[in-house]
Amino acid sequence: MKYIATYSLEDNKLRLYTENNERLSPEIYKKISDVGFKYAPMQKLFYAPMWTPIREAVLIELAGSIENEEITLEQRAAERAERFEKYSSKRGADAENYANHADKLAEPFKDGQPILIGHHSQRKAERLRDKIQSTMQKAVNFYDQSNYWADRAAGVLSHITHKERPQTRINRIDNLQKSERKQLKEIAKKNKTLEILRSGKITDANKSQVFGRYDFSFRLRFTDEERTQYNITNRADDKGFVSVYDLVIDERCTCPLSLILERCIKAVESDTWASEWLSHYQIRIAYELQMLKASGHEMPDYKAIGAEKRAKTTAKPIINTDKVEHFEKCGSELRKVPLFEITKDQLKELSDSTYIRRSETFRYRGIMALHLKKFGFVVKDDNTAWSTVMLFIKDQKRIEVPTTEKVG
């Protein structure tokens, strides 16, 4: 059987086609299902909701290579919307038919003819009434289904429009760049681990300390012959791996440290997970940046924006005065922030609970009222206990409110 594997940068999905839409063998079906592929009956293909190294490896094993997806996201959306519109039209036609049928059934009652209790026509009239109600309910259900599919069709087109919006693309690039930085950190961490393993600084004296660290929690597999030869009695997991830390602290184990280091180095070098993800993110970022530029927009410089915001924030002085009345919005009302005097020693006791609050032109030290009970602050109710109180350190240098601040 011939397989065709594709990948689309537009929606980050992998797809698997079979020649002449042939059915997969049970073994192949289980293999791709185990890594997250699902069948799309209308498109007659298998798809994975997102790219991963494992899914890519499975497709390369089946198809030999992965090609670029020829069908664009807009084409798929148009086909899907058209299909949903057909569903909506069909359900709408069914609703009309049932509504018309219910009207015909109700003709005997159109002049207000009541059901005659005790008359020989009572049972027939009641059955007709129930049938009319059932038919009308079916019409209502079909109307609801018609509206549902119409909404789905509109949603598909709206989703495509949303994905192509410049701000949406900018947010997507920002998230991809965050993921890229994360993988760069993982690679740097891997290189640092390799450097330590190759440095020769790991000895019999410190091996238990090194391999007891979380970032050196290696697990290795040994053959039955090696387990016998090196007297490895530690219990292995279901895949045959043994903790290196358990090996180095076991005095009965005679496995050479050089062999352990060699296999640890090999394990780290063979782990290409972060590198594969990094390559994938860089390809997607380059594509999204190209599409953003084609739309006439550029990626914002978030570093410069963040630096500007920090500069504005840090430029505001942290006041220390008792000559201020400050109001903050609480729901739909303005609330006066209460002021409380403390000393430097009391501030040290409260240091873990204090925080800095910002107003338009100054900052101040604040704390939740419940932490000031032991110093005599009166807490009226539960709402007051969780509200902010402004602190004035009376034996510390006074810093007054800037003159441009509107107080009172």
N, C-alpha and C positions, 0 to 999 in steps of 0.2 A: 504494500500500500504506500502511495506517495503522500507525503505531508508537506504543507506550506505554512511556515511560521512567519508572522509579521509583528512589527512593533510600531506604535504611533506615538510621536512626541506630543501630539495635541492633547490626548487624554491619558497618556502614560499606561496604556493597556497592551498586553501581549495577546495575540490571537493565533489560533491553530485551525487551519483548513485541511480537509481531506479531499483527495481527488474523487470527483463524481459523488461527493457527499456520502461516502461509504461509512458504515458503522465501524467504530473502533472495537478492537478485541477487548475482552474483559481485563486483560493484564494492562494494556495501554490506558484504558479508561481509568482503572484504579490508580495507575501511576500519576496521571495528570490531575486527577481529582484530589489525591493526597497533598498536592502542592497548591491547591486552591483554584484550579480551573473549573469553570461552569459552562454548561451548554446553553447556547442561545438558539432556540428552535426556529425562530423567524429568520435569523441570519444564517442558520445552518453552519455554525462554527462554535469552537470552544474559546473562551476568553478568560483572562485573569484580570481582576480589578485593578492591579497595579504591578509594576515591574519589581522583581526581586532577583538576586543572583541565582537562586535555586530554580526558579521558574524558567529563567533564561537557559540554564544548563540543560534542563529537561527538553526544551524545544530544540536546542542545538543537537542534542542526542537523537531526537526523532527526525528532524528535517535537515540537519547538516549545517544550516545557517538561518539567520533571521533577516528578513527583508523589510523594507519600509512599507507601511500600510498605504495602499493606493487610494482607498476610500477615505475621504476627508470627514471630519467631525460634522461639518455642515450637511454633507450628503446623508450621513447616517441619521442626523436629527430630522432632516426633511422627510426621509423615508419613514421614520418612526412616527412623526407627527401625522403624516398622510394615513398611516395604518390606524392610528388612534381616531382620526376623523372618520374613517370608514366604520370603525366600531361604533362611534357616536351616532352616525347616520342610521346604521342598522338598528340600534337600540331605540332611536327616536321613531323610526318607522314602526317597530313592534309596539311601541307605546301608543301611537296613533291608532293602529289596528285594534288593540285591546280597548282603547277608549271608545272607538266607534262601535265595537261589538257590545260594550256595556250599555251604550245609549240605545241600541236596538233592543237589547233585553229589557230595558226599563220602559219601553213604550206602553206596556199595559198599565203602568203606574203614573203616566205623564199627566193625567187629569186629576191626580190625587186620590186614586182608588185605594182605600185602606184594605188591609187583610181582615177578612171576615172570620172572627173567632167562632169555631163550632160549625162553620159552613163546610160543605164537601170540598171547596176550593182552597181551604186554609193551608193544607200540606203542600200543595202545588205552588201556592203563592210564596210560602216561606222558603221553599227550595229555590225558586226564582230569585227571591231577595238575596239569599246567600250567594248564589251564582253571580249576581250583579256586583255584590261587594268584593267577591274574590277576583272578578275580572278587572274591576277598577283598581284594586290593590296591585295587580300585575302591571297595569298601565302606569301606575305611580312608580313602581320599582324600575320599570324600563326607562321612564323619564329620568330617574335618578342616575341610572347607569349611563344614559346618554350624556347627561351633564358631567358625570365623572370623566368619561373619555374625552369630552371636549376640553375640560380643564387640564387633563394630562397632555393633550396635544399642545395647548397653549404653554404649558409648563416646560415642555421639551424645547420649544423655540426660545422661551424666555431664558432658560438655562444656558443655551448657547450664546445668547446676547450678553448674559452676565459674565460668562467666562472670557469673552473677548473685550470686556471693558478695560481701559487702561489701568484704573485703580486696582481692579481684581488681579490683573497680570502683575502689577507692582507688588501686591501682597504675596502673590505666589512666588515671585522671584525672591522676596525677602525671606520667606520660609525655606526655600531651597538653599539660600546662602547660609542660613542658620544650620541646616543639616550638613552643608559642606564643611563648615567650621568644626562641627562635631566630629566628622570623620577625620579631619586633619589632626584633631587632638588625639583621636584613637591611634592614628598612624605614628604620631610623635611619641605616644606612650609605648607603642610596640617597639619602636627604634630604641627607646631608653631601656626597655627590658632586654633587648638583644645586646645592648652595650654592656649592661651589668653581667649578663650571662657569659659574655666573651672576655670580660675584663680580667679574669683570673683572681678576683677578690673574694669569690665564694669558696670557702675552705670547709674542712670538716669541723672546724671550731665554730663557724657562724652559719652553717647550712640550715640548721633548724630555725634560726632566727629569720633568715632570708625567705625560706619557703613557707614560713608561717604567715607571711604578709598576704593580704588579699590579692594584690596584683601579681603574686607569684604562686597562686594556688593551681599548679599544674596537675594534670592527671595523665598517666602514661599507661600503655598497654604492653604486657610482657607475654611471651609464649610460655607454654607449660614447661618447656625445657629450661628457659631462663628463670622461671619461678623456682624450679628445683635447684638449679645451679647457684642462684644467689640467695636461696633460703627466704624467698618472699612469701610470707604467710599472711600478709594483709588481705582482707576480704575485698574482692573486686566487685564493681557494680555490674548491672545486667549486660553491659557492653564490653566487659573485661578490663576496664580501666581502674588503676590504683592511684590513690592520692600520693604525690611526691612527698608531702609533709609526713605522712604516715611512714613512708619508707625511711626517711632520714632520721626519724626519732626512734625507729625500731633497732635496738642494738643487735638483734639476731640477724638482720639483713646485711648481706655482704656485697650488695650491688655497688660498684665503684661510682664515686661522685662524677668522674669524667663521663661515664656512660649516661648518667642522669642529665648532666648539662648538655651533652650532645643531642639527646632526644628532646629536651626542652627547647633548644635552639631550633631544631628541625620542626617542632610543632608550631613555634611562633612564625617561622619563615613560610610555612605552608598555609598559614591563615591569611587569605587574601580578601576576606570579607570586607574590611574597611576600604581597601583600595578599589574594589569593584563598585562599592556604593559611591565613593568619591568620584570615580570616572563617570558614573551615571548622572550624578548631580551636576557635574561640570558641563556635560552635554546638554542637559535640560536647561541649565542657566543660560548657556550660549544661545540656545534656540529661543527662549523666552525674551532675552534681551534684544535679539534680532527682530522678533515680532513687535516688541514694544517700540523699537526705533522706527519700524516701518509704519506704525500708527501715528508717528509724529510726536512721541513722548520720550522722556528720559527717566532713568532711575534716580530717585532723590538721594542726596548725600546724607544718609541718616547719622553718620558720625558728626558731620558739621552741625546738623540740626540739634543733636543731643548735646554737643558742646555749647551751643548757643543757649539752650534751655538751662543747662547747669550754670553757665555764667550769669544768667539773669537771676537764678535762684540764690546763688552764693553771694551775689552783689547786695542782697537785702540784709541789713544788720539784724542780729539777734538781740532784741531789746531786753533790758532788765530795769524796769521802772514800775512804780505804783501809781503813776500819773497818767493813766490811760483807761479809756472805756472802749472795749472792742466788741463788735457784734458779728456773729456768724449766722448764716442761714441754716435753719433747722426745719426741714419740711417746707412749708409755705410761709413760715414766720421767721423773724429775726430774733436771735437769742443772745443776750448779753453774756459774755464769757466772764465768769467770776474770777477774782484775783485773790491769791493766797500768799502770805509772806512765809518764807522759810530761811534757814541758815545754810551755810556751806556744808556743815556736817550732816544736816538733814537731807540735803541734796545727794550726798554720797550714799545714804541709805536707800534713796529712791532712784538711783542712777539707772537701774535695770528697767524701770517703769516709765521714765520720762521720754518724751519725743519732741521733735521740732515741728511746729505748725507754721503755715505760711498765710500771710494776708497779701494785699495788693503791693505794699511797699516795705513790709518788715516781716521778720520771723520772731517767734517767741517759744519759750519752753513750756510745754504743756504736760498734763498728767491726768489720768482718770480720777475722778473725785473719790472713789472708794479707797484709793491708796493713801489719802490724806486724813482718814478717820483718826488714826493714832496720834495725829498732831493737832487734833481739835477741830477739823473741818466738819461742819454739820451737813450730813447727807439726808435730805428730806424724804426721798423715795427711791425706788429702783431705777427710774429713768435718770434721776440726778446722779446716782452712783456711777453710771457709765458715761457721763458727760465730761467734757474737757474743762480743766481749770488752768488758768494762766499762773505761772510761778514768778515770784519776785524774790530774788536772793538778796536779803537786806544787807549782808556784810560782804557784798561783792560790788565791783565797780558798776555804777549806774550807766545805762545806755538808753537815752530817751528816744521817743518815737520821732522819725523824720518829719519835718514840718509840712511836707506835702500830704501826709496821711490824714484822711478825714476821720476824725474821732467823734464819739458821742452820737 
